[in-house]
């Protein structure tokens, strides 16, 4: 599967805004992500940040399995 790459010791799809920033998963386009080794929500209005991070983790695993 195209679009997955290693960005600073992590997997990330830069076209779709998913990336690993400082050893954590994060979606920079949608404002939720891990800036320092933990899942977190960078936007105060996104109360589902942790759940979205978990979903992203599942999608990442699926992407790696199908690549």
Secondary structure, DSSP 4 states (H G I P E B T S, - for coil): -TT-EESSSSEEBTTTTEEESSSSEEETTTTEE-SSSS--BSSTT-TTHHHHHHHHHHHHHHHHHH-
